[in-house]
């Protein structure tokens, strides 16, 4: 049940971010649900490998390279999920930050 709530909150965060940012487009709420699900799967499976492989770069940049990794995850999901479009790398970076902020805010309210 807790995972389903997190998925719905993530979908709301993705959908809200699409209204906030003009460079991110989501077709409808069900697409946002699929985006949240695929983003969660990508963050569990692929992101840790990238973080491990780029650990030296992350140390040198004092952790700022993690923003690049998050942006790449958003761009990957945009390629996988039809109906979800991100206009470029910088929009993906901004989208990953806004999604994280909105999701954190919604999670804090839900608790």
C-alpha positions in Angstrom: 0.0 0.0 0.0 2.9 2.4 0.8 4.5 1.7 -2.6 1.2 2.6 -4.3 0.9 5.9 -2.4 4.5 6.7 -3.4 3.8 5.9 -7.0 0.7 8.2 -7.0 2.6 11.0 -5.3 5.4 10.6 -7.9 2.8 10.8 -10.7 1.3 13.9 -9.2 4.8 15.4 -8.9 5.5 14.6 -12.6 2.2 16.0 -13.7 2.6 19.1 -11.6 6.1 19.7 -13.0 4.8 19.4 -16.5 2.5 22.4 -15.7 5.3 24.4 -14.1 8.0 23.9 -16.8 7.3 24.7 -20.4 10.1 22.3 -21.6 8.5 19.2 -20.1 5.3 17.7 -21.6 3.1 14.9 -20.2 0.1 13.8 -22.3 -2.2 12.9 -19.4 -2.3 11.7 -15.8 -2.0 8.0 -16.8 1.2 8.9 -18.7 2.5 10.6 -15.6 1.8 7.4 -13.6 3.8 5.4 -16.1 6.6 8.0 -16.0 6.7 7.8 -12.2 6.8 4.0 -12.4 9.5 3.8 -15.1 11.5 6.6 -13.3 11.4 4.6 -10.1 12.6 1.4 -11.9 15.4 3.3 -13.6 16.4 4.9 -10.4 16.6 1.5 -8.7 18.3 -0.4 -11.5 20.5 2.0 -13.6 21.2 5.0 -11.4 23.3 3.1 -8.7 25.5 1.7 -11.5 26.1 5.2 -13.0 26.8 6.7 -9.5 29.3 4.0 -8.9 31.0 4.4 -12.3 31.2 8.2 -12.0 32.2 8.3 -8.3 35.6 10.0 -9.0 33.9 12.7 -11.0 31.2 13.1 -8.3 33.9 13.6 -5.7 35.8 16.2 -7.8 32.6 18.2 -8.5 31.5 17.9 -4.8 28.4 16.0 -5.7 27.2 18.3 -8.5 27.6 15.6 -11.1 24.7 13.8 -9.5 22.5 16.4 -11.1 23.8 15.3 -14.5 23.0 11.7 -13.6 19.5 12.6 -12.6 19.0 14.5 -15.8 20.1 11.5 -17.8 17.6 9.4 -16.0 14.8 11.8 -16.9 16.0 11.9 -20.6 16.1 8.1 -20.6 12.5 7.8 -19.3 11.5 10.4 -21.9 12.8 8.1 -24.6 11.1 5.0 -23.2 7.6 6.4 -22.4 5.5 7.7 -25.2 3.6 10.8 -24.4 6.4 12.1 -22.2 8.7 14.7 -23.8 11.5 16.7 -22.4 12.9 19.4 -24.8 16.5 19.1 -23.8 19.2 18.4 -21.3 18.8 21.6 -19.3 15.0 21.1 -19.1 15.7 17.6 -17.9 18.0 18.9 -15.2 15.4 21.5 -14.1 12.7 18.9 -14.3 14.6 16.5 -12.0 15.1 19.2 -9.4 11.4 20.3 -9.5 10.1 16.7 -9.4 12.3 16.0 -6.4 11.1 19.2 -4.6 7.4 18.6 -5.4 7.7 14.9 -4.5 9.4 15.7 -1.2 6.7 18.3 -0.4 3.9 15.9 -1.2 5.5 13.1 0.8 5.9 15.4 3.8 2.2 16.3 3.6 1.2 12.6 3.2 2.9 11.5 6.4 
